[in-house]
Amino acid sequence: MQTEILPAFTGNNELNTESIDRAAALLRAGEVVGIPTETVYGLAANAFDETAVAKIFKAKGRPQDNPLIVHISAFEEIRELVSDVPEAAKKLADAFWPGPLTIILPKSSKIPDAVSAGLPSVAVRMPSHPVARAVIQKADVPLAAPSANLSGSPSPTNAKTVFDDMQGRIPLILDGGSSQVGVESTVITLCTGVPRVLRPGGVTVEQLRAVLGAVEVDDAVLHQLKAGETAASPGMKYKHYAPRADITIVRGSLAQFREYAAKQKEDAFVLCFAGEERYFPHAVPYGAAESDSEQANRLFDALRELDSLGAKTVYARCPSLDGVGLAVYNRLIRAAGFHLIDLTEE
Protein backbone atom coordinates (compact mmCIF):
# COMPACT_ATOMS: atom_id res chain seq x y z
CA MET A 1 0.00 0.00 0.00
CA GLN A 2 1.22 3.49 -0.89
CA THR A 3 0.68 6.07 1.84
CA GLU A 4 -0.11 9.54 0.54
CA ILE A 5 0.27 12.80 2.49
CA LEU A 6 -2.06 15.62 1.47
CA PRO A 7 -2.10 19.20 2.80
CA ALA A 8 -5.16 19.91 4.94
CA PHE A 9 -4.85 23.66 4.39
CA THR A 10 -4.34 25.77 1.28
CA GLY A 11 -1.63 28.40 0.89
CA ASN A 12 -4.14 30.91 2.22
CA ASN A 13 -4.52 28.83 5.40
CA GLU A 14 -8.04 27.82 4.46
CA LEU A 15 -9.32 24.26 4.59
CA ASN A 16 -8.23 22.26 1.54
CA THR A 17 -11.59 20.88 0.43
CA GLU A 18 -10.05 18.49 -2.10
CA SER A 19 -7.93 16.83 0.59
CA ILE A 20 -10.85 16.66 3.02
CA ASP A 21 -13.12 15.22 0.32
CA ARG A 22 -10.49 12.56 -0.43
CA ALA A 23 -10.20 11.62 3.25
CA ALA A 24 -13.98 11.47 3.69
CA ALA A 25 -14.40 9.25 0.63
CA LEU A 26 -11.82 6.80 1.96
CA LEU A 27 -13.49 6.74 5.37
CA ARG A 28 -16.91 6.08 3.85
CA ALA A 29 -15.31 3.26 1.85
CA GLY A 30 -14.11 1.57 5.04
CA GLU A 31 -10.48 2.72 4.99
CA VAL A 32 -8.29 4.22 7.72
CA VAL A 33 -6.96 7.79 7.47
CA GLY A 34 -4.44 9.72 9.58
CA ILE A 35 -5.95 13.04 10.68
CA PRO A 36 -4.72 15.97 12.80
CA THR A 37 -6.36 16.91 16.08
CA GLU A 38 -5.40 19.51 18.67
CA THR A 39 -4.10 16.78 21.01
CA VAL A 40 -2.16 14.34 18.78
CA TYR A 41 -2.72 12.89 15.31
CA GLY A 42 -5.40 10.22 15.13
CA LEU A 43 -5.87 7.05 13.09
CA ALA A 44 -9.50 7.35 12.04
CA ALA A 45 -12.12 4.92 10.75
CA ASN A 46 -15.93 4.75 10.62
CA ALA A 47 -16.93 3.94 14.19
CA PHE A 48 -20.01 2.00 13.01
CA ASP A 49 -18.01 -0.26 10.65
CA GLU A 50 -16.40 -3.19 12.50
CA THR A 51 -14.32 -4.15 9.47
CA ALA A 52 -12.91 -0.63 9.20
CA VAL A 53 -12.23 -0.49 12.94
CA ALA A 54 -10.34 -3.79 12.70
CA LYS A 55 -7.98 -2.08 10.23
CA ILE A 56 -7.04 0.44 12.95
CA PHE A 57 -5.97 -2.36 15.27
CA LYS A 58 -4.02 -4.04 12.47
CA ALA A 59 -2.24 -0.85 11.40
CA LYS A 60 -1.24 0.01 14.98
CA GLY A 61 -0.60 -3.51 16.24
CA ARG A 62 -2.96 -2.53 19.05
CA PRO A 63 -4.32 -5.04 21.61
CA GLN A 64 -8.01 -5.77 21.04
CA ASP A 65 -8.90 -5.15 24.70
CA ASN A 66 -7.91 -1.48 24.49
CA PRO A 67 -11.03 0.69 23.82
CA LEU A 68 -11.13 3.46 21.22
CA ILE A 69 -12.43 7.03 21.43
CA VAL A 70 -15.23 8.04 19.08
CA HIS A 71 -14.94 11.56 17.61
CA ILE A 72 -17.90 13.76 16.67
CA SER A 73 -18.23 17.23 15.14
CA ALA A 74 -21.36 18.51 16.95
CA PHE A 75 -22.94 17.78 20.32
CA GLU A 76 -26.17 16.36 18.88
CA GLU A 77 -24.17 13.56 17.26
CA ILE A 78 -23.56 12.05 20.69
CA ARG A 79 -27.19 10.93 20.99
CA GLU A 80 -26.86 7.99 18.59
CA LEU A 81 -23.68 6.83 20.35
CA VAL A 82 -24.92 6.65 23.93
CA SER A 83 -28.00 5.37 25.71
CA ASP A 84 -28.36 8.45 27.91
CA VAL A 85 -26.99 11.98 28.08
CA PRO A 86 -26.94 13.07 31.74
CA GLU A 87 -26.83 16.68 32.86
CA ALA A 88 -23.19 16.28 33.86
CA ALA A 89 -22.28 15.45 30.26
CA LYS A 90 -24.06 18.58 29.03
CA LYS A 91 -22.19 20.71 31.56
CA LEU A 92 -18.85 19.26 30.51
CA ALA A 93 -19.64 19.71 26.82
CA ASP A 94 -20.67 23.33 27.39
CA ALA A 95 -17.43 24.01 29.24
CA PHE A 96 -14.86 22.05 27.23
CA TRP A 97 -16.21 21.00 23.80
CA PRO A 98 -14.85 21.30 21.26
CA GLY A 99 -11.57 20.51 22.99
CA PRO A 100 -9.29 17.93 24.61
CA LEU A 101 -11.87 16.19 26.82
CA THR A 102 -13.27 12.67 26.34
CA ILE A 103 -16.47 11.68 28.17
CA ILE A 104 -17.34 8.03 28.88
CA LEU A 105 -21.05 7.16 28.94
CA PRO A 106 -23.19 4.01 28.59
CA LYS A 107 -23.10 3.08 24.91
CA SER A 108 -25.94 2.64 22.44
CA SER A 109 -26.53 -0.54 20.47
CA LYS A 110 -24.90 1.10 17.42
CA ILE A 111 -21.40 0.97 18.94
CA PRO A 112 -19.58 -2.24 17.95
CA ASP A 113 -17.82 -4.21 20.67
CA ALA A 114 -14.59 -3.72 18.68
CA VAL A 115 -14.78 0.01 19.50
CA SER A 116 -15.62 -0.36 23.19
CA ALA A 117 -13.43 -3.44 23.77
CA GLY A 118 -16.58 -5.26 24.88
CA LEU A 119 -17.37 -2.73 27.60
CA PRO A 120 -20.95 -1.43 28.10
CA SER A 121 -19.66 2.14 27.72
CA VAL A 122 -18.20 4.31 24.96
CA ALA A 123 -15.70 7.18 25.05
CA VAL A 124 -16.71 10.26 23.04
CA ARG A 125 -15.00 13.54 22.26
CA MET A 126 -15.44 16.56 20.00
CA PRO A 127 -12.04 17.74 18.75
CA SER A 128 -11.41 21.45 18.26
CA HIS A 129 -9.06 21.05 15.28
CA PRO A 130 -10.89 22.42 12.21
CA VAL A 131 -9.56 19.67 9.94
CA ALA A 132 -10.76 16.85 12.20
CA ARG A 133 -14.22 18.37 12.47
CA ALA A 134 -14.43 19.03 8.73
CA VAL A 135 -13.51 15.43 7.95
CA ILE A 136 -16.14 14.10 10.38
CA GLN A 137 -18.78 16.38 8.86
CA LYS A 138 -17.89 15.44 5.29
CA ALA A 139 -17.70 11.69 6.00
CA ASP A 140 -21.02 12.01 7.87
CA VAL A 141 -20.05 9.28 10.35
CA PRO A 142 -18.47 9.37 13.82
CA LEU A 143 -14.82 8.39 13.72
CA ALA A 144 -13.08 5.95 16.03
CA ALA A 145 -9.56 7.30 16.29
CA PRO A 146 -6.72 6.33 18.62
CA SER A 147 -3.33 8.02 18.25
CA ALA A 148 -1.71 7.41 14.86
CA ASN A 149 1.42 5.61 16.04
CA LEU A 150 2.54 2.02 16.30
CA SER A 151 1.13 0.68 19.55
CA GLY A 152 3.32 1.46 22.54
CA SER A 153 5.51 4.08 20.84
CA PRO A 154 5.30 7.86 21.45
CA SER A 155 2.20 9.45 19.97
CA PRO A 156 2.66 11.61 16.83
CA THR A 157 2.17 15.37 16.87
CA ASN A 158 2.85 15.98 13.15
CA ALA A 159 2.19 14.29 9.81
CA LYS A 160 5.81 13.26 9.22
CA THR A 161 5.86 11.23 12.42
CA VAL A 162 2.60 9.53 11.41
CA PHE A 163 4.21 8.66 8.07
CA ASP A 164 7.28 7.24 9.82
CA ASP A 165 5.06 4.78 11.72
CA MET A 166 2.26 4.20 9.20
CA GLN A 167 3.98 4.16 5.80
CA GLY A 168 2.48 1.28 3.84
CA ARG A 169 -0.16 0.62 6.50
CA ILE A 170 -2.79 3.26 5.63
CA PRO A 171 -3.67 5.00 2.34
CA LEU A 172 -3.74 8.65 3.44
CA ILE A 173 -2.50 11.15 6.01
CA LEU A 174 -3.82 14.71 6.17
CA ASP A 175 -1.11 17.19 7.13
CA GLY A 176 -2.70 19.82 9.38
CA GLY A 177 0.48 21.10 11.02
CA SER A 178 1.71 20.44 14.55
CA SER A 179 -0.71 19.50 17.32
CA GLN A 180 -1.25 22.28 19.85
CA VAL A 181 -1.73 20.32 23.09
CA GLY A 182 0.75 17.51 22.43
CA VAL A 183 -0.72 14.81 24.68
CA GLU A 184 -3.96 12.87 24.33
CA SER A 185 -7.26 14.12 25.73
CA THR A 186 -8.36 13.99 29.34
CA VAL A 187 -10.74 11.04 29.83
CA ILE A 188 -13.52 11.27 32.45
CA THR A 189 -16.11 8.58 33.08
CA LEU A 190 -19.67 9.40 34.10
CA CYS A 191 -20.48 5.70 34.53
CA THR A 192 -19.39 5.76 38.18
CA GLY A 193 -21.16 7.22 41.20
CA VAL A 194 -18.72 10.12 41.31
CA PRO A 195 -17.19 11.29 37.99
CA ARG A 196 -13.67 9.89 37.69
CA VAL A 197 -10.65 10.89 35.62
CA LEU A 198 -9.17 7.82 33.96
CA ARG A 199 -6.52 9.65 31.95
CA PRO A 200 -5.31 13.23 32.51
CA GLY A 201 -4.77 15.59 29.59
CA GLY A 202 -5.16 19.21 28.50
CA VAL A 203 -8.29 19.70 30.62
CA THR A 204 -7.12 19.55 34.22
CA VAL A 205 -8.70 17.92 37.25
CA GLU A 206 -9.04 21.37 38.80
CA GLN A 207 -11.01 22.61 35.77
CA LEU A 208 -13.31 19.58 35.88
CA ARG A 209 -14.02 20.09 39.57
CA ALA A 210 -14.88 23.72 38.90
CA VAL A 211 -17.70 22.49 36.63
CA LEU A 212 -18.88 19.28 38.33
CA GLY A 213 -17.83 19.63 41.95
CA ALA A 214 -16.61 16.24 43.18
CA VAL A 215 -14.30 14.50 40.69
CA GLU A 216 -12.11 11.53 41.61
CA VAL A 217 -8.80 10.56 40.03
CA ASP A 218 -8.50 6.87 39.23
CA ASP A 219 -5.61 5.02 40.88
CA ALA A 220 -4.45 3.90 37.41
CA VAL A 221 -3.54 7.49 36.52
CA LEU A 222 -0.40 7.18 38.64
CA HIS A 223 -0.07 3.42 39.09
CA GLN A 224 -0.09 0.27 37.01
CA LEU A 225 -3.34 -1.67 36.62
CA LYS A 226 -3.49 -4.82 38.72
CA ALA A 227 -3.31 -8.21 37.01
CA GLY A 228 -6.62 -9.04 35.34
CA GLU A 229 -8.02 -5.53 35.81
CA THR A 230 -10.05 -4.20 32.87
CA ALA A 231 -8.98 -1.03 31.07
CA ALA A 232 -11.94 1.36 30.93
CA SER A 233 -10.01 3.93 28.89
CA PRO A 234 -7.19 4.05 26.35
CA GLY A 235 -3.77 4.51 27.92
CA MET A 236 -4.54 2.66 31.16
CA LYS A 237 -3.37 -0.89 30.73
CA TYR A 238 -0.23 -1.25 28.65
CA LYS A 239 3.22 0.30 28.53
CA HIS A 240 2.62 3.33 26.31
CA TYR A 241 4.35 6.26 24.70
CA ALA A 242 7.77 4.63 25.05
CA PRO A 243 10.91 5.15 22.97
CA ARG A 244 13.27 2.22 22.46
CA ALA A 245 15.43 3.36 25.37
CA ASP A 246 14.92 2.24 28.96
CA ILE A 247 13.61 5.24 30.91
CA THR A 248 13.78 5.89 34.63
CA ILE A 249 12.05 8.92 36.16
CA VAL A 250 14.06 10.63 38.88
CA ARG A 251 12.18 12.83 41.36
CA GLY A 252 14.22 15.48 43.15
CA SER A 253 15.85 18.89 42.84
CA LEU A 254 18.14 19.79 39.95
CA ALA A 255 21.13 19.44 42.26
CA GLN A 256 20.01 15.96 43.33
CA PHE A 257 19.35 14.96 39.74
CA ARG A 258 22.76 16.20 38.56
CA GLU A 259 24.54 14.30 41.31
CA TYR A 260 22.58 11.13 40.48
CA ALA A 261 23.10 11.42 36.71
CA ALA A 262 26.85 11.95 37.13
CA LYS A 263 27.12 8.47 38.68
CA GLN A 264 25.47 6.73 35.69
CA LYS A 265 27.05 5.28 32.53
CA GLU A 266 28.81 7.79 30.29
CA ASP A 267 26.49 7.04 27.36
CA ALA A 268 23.28 7.58 29.38
CA PHE A 269 20.96 10.38 28.25
CA VAL A 270 18.85 12.67 30.36
CA LEU A 271 15.41 14.06 29.58
CA CYS A 272 15.54 17.44 31.26
CA PHE A 273 13.79 20.80 31.44
CA ALA A 274 14.70 23.51 28.96
CA GLY A 275 17.90 25.31 29.90
CA GLU A 276 19.25 22.41 31.94
CA GLU A 277 20.85 20.56 29.02
CA ARG A 278 24.09 22.48 29.55
CA TYR A 279 24.68 20.45 32.71
CA PHE A 280 24.73 17.08 30.95
CA PRO A 281 26.82 15.55 28.15
CA HIS A 282 23.80 13.87 26.51
CA ALA A 283 20.52 15.70 27.06
CA VAL A 284 17.17 16.32 25.38
CA PRO A 285 14.90 19.03 26.86
CA TYR A 286 11.13 18.62 26.96
CA GLY A 287 9.89 22.07 27.98
CA ALA A 288 10.44 24.68 30.65
CA ALA A 289 10.21 23.60 34.29
CA GLU A 290 7.65 26.33 34.97
CA SER A 291 5.42 25.52 31.97
CA ASP A 292 3.44 22.28 32.14
CA SER A 293 1.70 23.09 28.83
CA GLU A 294 5.09 23.45 27.12
CA GLN A 295 6.19 20.12 28.60
CA ALA A 296 3.04 18.46 27.25
CA ASN A 297 3.54 20.01 23.82
CA ARG A 298 7.17 18.90 23.63
CA LEU A 299 7.17 15.51 25.40
CA PHE A 300 6.42 13.04 22.59
CA ASP A 301 8.76 14.78 20.14
CA ALA A 302 11.50 14.63 22.78
CA LEU A 303 10.94 10.90 23.30
CA ARG A 304 11.24 10.29 19.57
CA GLU A 305 14.35 12.48 19.44
CA LEU A 306 15.95 10.15 22.00
CA ASP A 307 15.41 7.30 19.54
CA SER A 308 16.97 9.27 16.68
CA LEU A 309 20.03 9.91 18.88
CA GLY A 310 20.39 6.21 19.64
CA ALA A 311 19.76 6.54 23.37
CA LYS A 312 19.71 3.22 25.22
CA THR A 313 19.35 4.45 28.82
CA VAL A 314 17.50 7.62 29.82
CA TYR A 315 16.98 9.35 33.17
CA ALA A 316 14.08 11.80 33.14
CA ARG A 317 13.40 14.84 35.29
CA CYS A 318 10.10 14.39 37.10
CA PRO A 319 7.39 16.95 36.28
CA SER A 320 4.93 18.43 38.73
CA LEU A 321 1.74 16.47 39.36
CA ASP A 322 -0.39 19.62 39.30
CA GLY A 323 -2.44 20.94 36.37
CA VAL A 324 -1.37 19.64 32.97
CA GLY A 325 1.77 18.35 34.71
CA LEU A 326 -0.31 15.37 35.86
CA ALA A 327 -0.83 14.44 32.19
CA VAL A 328 2.89 14.79 31.50
CA TYR A 329 3.74 12.57 34.47
CA ASN A 330 1.09 10.03 33.45
CA ARG A 331 2.68 9.67 30.00
CA LEU A 332 6.22 9.58 31.35
CA ILE A 333 5.54 6.96 34.02
CA ARG A 334 4.05 4.67 31.36
CA ALA A 335 6.91 5.32 28.96
CA ALA A 336 9.21 4.37 31.85
CA GLY A 337 7.31 1.17 32.62
CA PHE A 338 6.62 2.66 36.09
CA HIS A 339 10.33 2.89 36.97
CA LEU A 340 10.72 5.77 39.44
CA ILE A 341 13.52 6.80 41.77
CA ASP A 342 12.52 9.30 44.46
CA LEU A 343 15.57 11.15 45.75
CA THR A 344 13.41 13.31 48.03
CA GLU A 345 12.91 10.29 50.32
CA GLU A 346 16.61 9.72 50.88
C-alpha positions in Angstrom: 0.0 0.0 0.0 1.2 3.5 -0.9 0.7 6.1 1.8 -0.1 9.5 0.5 0.3 12.8 2.5 -2.1 15.6 1.5 -2.1 19.2 2.8 -5.2 19.9 4.9 -4.8 23.7 4.4 -4.3 25.8 1.3 -1.6 28.4 0.9 -4.1 30.9 2.2 -4.5 28.8 5.4 -8.0 27.8 4.5 -9.3 24.3 4.6 -8.2 22.3 1.5 -11.6 20.9 0.4 -10.0 18.5 -2.1 -7.9 16.8 0.6 -10.9 16.7 3.0 -13.1 15.2 0.3 -10.5 12.6 -0.4 -10.2 11.6 3.3 -14.0 11.5 3.7 -14.4 9.3 0.6 -11.8 6.8 2.0 -13.5 6.7 5.4 -16.9 6.1 3.9 -15.3 3.3 1.9 -14.1 1.6 5.0 -10.5 2.7 5.0 -8.3 4.2 7.7 -7.0 7.8 7.5 -4.4 9.7 9.6 -6.0 13.0 10.7 -4.7 16.0 12.8 -6.4 16.9 16.1 -5.4 19.5 18.7 -4.1 16.8 21.0 -2.2 14.3 18.8 -2.7 12.9 15.3 -5.4 10.2 15.1 -5.9 7.0 13.1 -9.5 7.3 12.0 -12.1 4.9 10.7 -15.9 4.8 10.6 -16.9 3.9 14.2 -20.0 2.0 13.0 -18.0 -0.3 10.6 -16.4 -3.2 12.5 -14.3 -4.2 9.5 -12.9 -0.6 9.2 -12.2 -0.5 12.9 -10.3 -3.8 12.7 -8.0 -2.1 10.2 -7.0 0.4 12.9 -6.0 -2.4 15.3 -4.0 -4.0 12.5 -2.2 -0.8 11.4 -1.2 0.0 15.0 -0.6 -3.5 16.2 -3.0 -2.5 19.0 -4.3 -5.0 21.6 -8.0 -5.8 21.0 -8.9 -5.2 24.7 -7.9 -1.5 24.5 -11.0 0.7 23.8 -11.1 3.5 21.2 -12.4 7.0 21.4 -15.2 8.0 19.1 -14.9 11.6 17.6 -17.9 13.8 16.7 -18.2 17.2 15.1 -21.4 18.5 16.9 -22.9 17.8 20.3 -26.2 16.4 18.9 -24.2 13.6 17.3 -23.6 12.1 20.7 -27.2 10.9 21.0 -26.9 8.0 18.6 -23.7 6.8 20.3 -24.9 6.6 23.9 -28.0 5.4 25.7 -28.4 8.5 27.9 -27.0 12.0 28.1 -26.9 13.1 31.7 -26.8 16.7 32.9 -23.2 16.3 33.9 -22.3 15.4 30.3 -24.1 18.6 29.0 -22.2 20.7 31.6 -18.8 19.3 30.5 -19.6 19.7 26.8 -20.7 23.3 27.4 -17.4 24.0 29.2 -14.9 22.0 27.2 -16.2 21.0 23.8 -14.8 21.3 21.3 -11.6 20.5 23.0 -9.3 17.9 24.6 -11.9 16.2 26.8 -13.3 12.7 26.3 -16.5 11.7 28.2 -17.3 8.0 28.9 -21.1 7.2 28.9 -23.2 4.0 28.6 -23.1 3.1 24.9 -25.9 2.6 22.4 -26.5 -0.5 20.5 -24.9 1.1 17.4 -21.4 1.0 18.9 -19.6 -2.2 18.0 -17.8 -4.2 20.7 -14.6 -3.7 18.7 -14.8 0.0 19.5 -15.6 -0.4 23.2 -13.4 -3.4 23.8 -16.6 -5.3 24.9 -17.4 -2.7 27.6 -20.9 -1.4 28.1 -19.7 2.1 27.7 -18.2 4.3 25.0 -15.7 7.2 25.0 -16.7 10.3 23.0 -15.0 13.5 22.3 -15.4 16.6 20.0 -12.0 17.7 18.8 -11.4 21.4 18.3 -9.1 21.1 15.3 -10.9 22.4 12.2 -9.6 19.7 9.9 -10.8 16.9 12.2 -14.2 18.4 12.5 -14.4 19.0 8.7 -13.5 15.4 7.9 -16.1 14.1 10.4 -18.8 16.4 8.9 -17.9 15.4 5.3 -17.7 11.7 6.0 -21.0 12.0 7.9 -20.0 9.3 10.3 -18.5 9.4 13.8 -14.8 8.4 13.7 -13.1 6.0 16.0 -9.6 7.3 16.3 -6.7 6.3 18.6 -3.3 8.0 18.3 -1.7 7.4 14.9 1.4 5.6 16.0 2.5 2.0 16.3 1.1 0.7 19.5 3.3 1.5 22.5 5.5 4.1 20.8 5.3 7.9 21.5 2.2 9.5 20.0 2.7 11.6 16.8 2.2 15.4 16.9 2.8 16.0 13.2 2.2 14.3 9.8 5.8 13.3 9.2 5.9 11.2 12.4 2.6 9.5 11.4 4.2 8.7 8.1 7.3 7.2 9.8 5.1 4.8 11.7 2.3 4.2 9.2 4.0 4.2 5.8 2.5 1.3 3.8 -0.2 0.6 6.5 -2.8 3.3 5.6 -3.7 5.0 2.3 -3.7 8.7 3.4 -2.5 11.2 6.0 -3.8 14.7 6.2 -1.1 17.2 7.1 -2.7 19.8 9.4 0.5 21.1 11.0 1.7 20.4 14.5 -0.7 19.5 17.3 -1.3 22.3 19.8 -1.7 20.3 23.1 0.7 17.5 22.4 -0.7 14.8 24.7 -4.0 12.9 24.3 -7.3 14.1 25.7 -8.4 14.0 29.3 -10.7 11.0 29.8 -13.5 11.3 32.4 -16.1 8.6 33.1 -19.7 9.4 34.1 -20.5 5.7 34.5 -19.4 5.8 38.2 -21.2 7.2 41.2 -18.7 10.1 41.3 -17.2 11.3 38.0 -13.7 9.9 37.7 -10.7 10.9 35.6 -9.2 7.8 34.0 -6.5 9.7 31.9 -5.3 13.2 32.5 -4.8 15.6 29.6 -5.2 19.2 28.5 -8.3 19.7 30.6 -7.1 19.5 34.2 -8.7 17.9 37.2 -9.0 21.4 38.8 -11.0 22.6 35.8 -13.3 19.6 35.9 -14.0 20.1 39.6 -14.9 23.7 38.9 -17.7 22.5 36.6 -18.9 19.3 38.3 -17.8 19.6 41.9 -16.6 16.2 43.2 -14.3 14.5 40.7 -12.1 11.5 41.6 -8.8 10.6 40.0 -8.5 6.9 39.2 -5.6 5.0 40.9 -4.5 3.9 37.4 -3.5 7.5 36.5 -0.4 7.2 38.6 -0.1 3.4 39.1 -0.1 0.3 37.0 -3.3 -1.7 36.6 -3.5 -4.8 38.7 -3.3 -8.2 37.0 -6.6 -9.0 35.3 -8.0 -5.5 35.8 -10.0 -4.2 32.9 -9.0 -1.0 31.1 -11.9 1.4 30.9 -10.0 3.9 28.9 -7.2 4.0 26.3 -3.8 4.5 27.9 -4.5 2.7 31.2 -3.4 -0.9 30.7 -0.2 -1.3 28.7 3.2 0.3 28.5 2.6 3.3 26.3 4.4 6.3 24.7 7.8 4.6 25.0 10.9 5.2 23.0 13.3 2.2 22.5 15.4 3.4 25.4 14.9 2.2 29.0 13.6 5.2 30.9 13.8 5.9 34.6 12.0 8.9 36.2 14.1 10.6 38.9 12.2 12.8 41.4 14.2 15.5 43.1 15.8 18.9 42.8 18.1 19.8 39.9 21.1 19.4 42.3 20.0 16.0 43.3 19.4 15.0 39.7 22.8 16.2 38.6 24.5 14.3 41.3 22.6 11.1 40.5 23.1 11.4 36.7 26.9 11.9 37.1 27.1 8.5 38.7 25.5 6.7 35.7 27.1 5.3 32.5 28.8 7.8 30.3 26.5 7.0 27.4 23.3 7.6 29.4 21.0 10.4 28.3 18.8 12.7 30.4 15.4 14.1 29.6 15.5 17.4 31.3 13.8 20.8 31.4 14.7 23.5 29.0 17.9 25.3 29.9 19.2 22.4 31.9 20.8 20.6 29.0 24.1 22.5 29.5 24.7 20.4 32.7 24.7 17.1 30.9 26.8 15.5 28.1 23.8 13.9 26.5 20.5 15.7 27.1 17.2 16.3 25.4 14.9 19.0 26.9 11.1 18.6 27.0 9.9 22.1 28.0 10.4 24.7 30.6 10.2 23.6 34.3 7.7 26.3 35.0 5.4 25.5 32.0 3.4 22.3 32.1 1.7 23.1 28.8 5.1 23.4 27.1 6.2 20.1 28.6 3.0 18.5 27.2 3.5 20.0 23.8 7.2 18.9 23.6 7.2 15.5 25.4 6.4 13.0 22.6 8.8 14.8 20.1 11.5 14.6 22.8 10.9 10.9 23.3 11.2 10.3 19.6 14.4 12.5 19.4 16.0 10.1 22.0 15.4 7.3 19.5 17.0 9.3 16.7 20.0 9.9 18.9 20.4 6.2 19.6 19.8 6.5 23.4 19.7 3.2 25.2 19.4 4.5 28.8 17.5 7.6 29.8 17.0 9.3 33.2 14.1 11.8 33.1 13.4 14.8 35.3 10.1 14.4 37.1 7.4 17.0 36.3 4.9 18.4 38.7 1.7 16.5 39.4 -0.4 19.6 39.3 -2.4 20.9 36.4 -1.4 19.6 33.0 1.8 18.3 34.7 -0.3 15.4 35.9 -0.8 14.4 32.2 2.9 14.8 31.5 3.7 12.6 34.5 1.1 10.0 33.5 2.7 9.7 30.0 6.2 9.6 31.4 5.5 7.0 34.0 4.1 4.7 31.4 6.9 5.3 29.0 9.2 4.4 31.9 7.3 1.2 32.6 6.6 2.7 36.1 10.3 2.9 37.0 10.7 5.8 39.4 13.5 6.8 41.8 12.5 9.3 44.5 15.6 11.1 45.7 13.4 13.3 48.0 12.9 10.3 50.3 16.6 9.7 50.9 
